[in-house]
Amino acid sequence: MDFLIEGAALLPELQTLRRQLHRDPEIGLDLPRTQRRVLDAIADLGLEITLGTRTTSVVGILRGARPGPVVLLRGDMDGLPVQEQTGLAYASTSGAMHACGHDLHTTALIGAARLLAAHRNELPGTVVFMFQPGEEGHGGAEIMLEEGLLEAAGQRPVAAYAAHVAPGPFGVAGTRLGPLMAGANALTITVHGRGGHGSMPSTAVDPVPALAEIVTALQVMATRDFDPFDPVIISVTMLEAGKALNVIPDAASLHATVRTLSHASFDLVADRTKRLADGIAAAHGCTAEVELTAQFPVTVNTSPETERTIEVLRDLLGQQRVLLMPQPIMGSEDFSFVLNEVPGTFFMMMCTPPEIDVATAAYNHSPFVVFDDAVLGDLAAALARLAWDRLGA
């Protein structure tokens, strides 16, 4: 089965759809226009369709003519609240943007569905196509799991696969065994003091200097308390204090994103952060309140599924187009919720246009990032081939 050739034949159709999606991005869990385009694109494939009730998710089930196991493929559909500045002819002008390439993911999954449906009579088993809203911080995958995603086909999947586009040499795929992407966690620290007049700090207990000291101490902690081979990244991204220039506030808060690669490092962050905040606050005559919340688990590629994925991609794309990534990415991905339940693999597909220097290309989430949708035929073929191979066709 040469899915690469068949995927290339689908490319013009896929590019047209992708550019429609790119021009009209939607954000979060409610993506009605995107959902309609997905449903229209797969309407002729004979899939069993289930729609989400809490989100605009779409689950399509392709049952092969022969009995066999179930495999799941995912594509996420949501954009970001970013004002696009790419200058593309099909750029979004709505104030939202597919700055993370989810328009390509959705389109590639539709392409994979078309490729596999064309060979339904030879397919030994079932493929679940997971079209997911709300990946960008809204927990869409977790909601779909709660709504019965893994039971939709009548039996749980034996494997799950998904891909993510990124800047880099066009058409090169990359993955690794074990942790591929970090867990995302939210940290909030509030320092409580006693407010007063800005001209008389000696009559108040000012929480702002204590909070400022905690901000810098967190950076030192991240470089000193953690194993460099199990790293932690703490980025303080929001600060909140008073409302008036001449008033010392009662409280001051920081908010930070914390990226971890293991349960052990998460637990250590929780312990060390509380100890640090309590100690510094006490030294200033204040108290501290610390809240560390897990948002997304670590994305962990399992064995033997990942070894199988590497072999399949090398066979499909060629040895030179498959990269073994030496280290994880500290970004996060909510496909991790699926991989917590089902063995599988997440992989990257790089697709910087040839006219852009890879070394200086804008990255995901940038208003300037550009992905070359000529990769769609190969990406659809890769997803289809992974399902085909895992089902033993």
Beta strands, then each sheet from edge to edge (+ up, - down):
strand 1: 48-51
strand 2: 58-63
strand 3: 66-76
strand 4: 124-132
strand 5: 159-166
strand 6: 173-175
strand 7: 178-181
strand 8: 183-192
strand 9: 196-197
strand 10: 233-240
strand 11: 247-248
strand 12: 251-260
strand 13: 287-296
strand 14: 299-301
strand 15: 322-324
strand 16: 344-350
sheet 1: 1+ 2- 4+ 3+ 5+ 16+ 6- 15-
sheet 2: 7+ 14-
sheet 3: 10+ 12- 8+ 13-
sheet 4: 9+ 11-
end
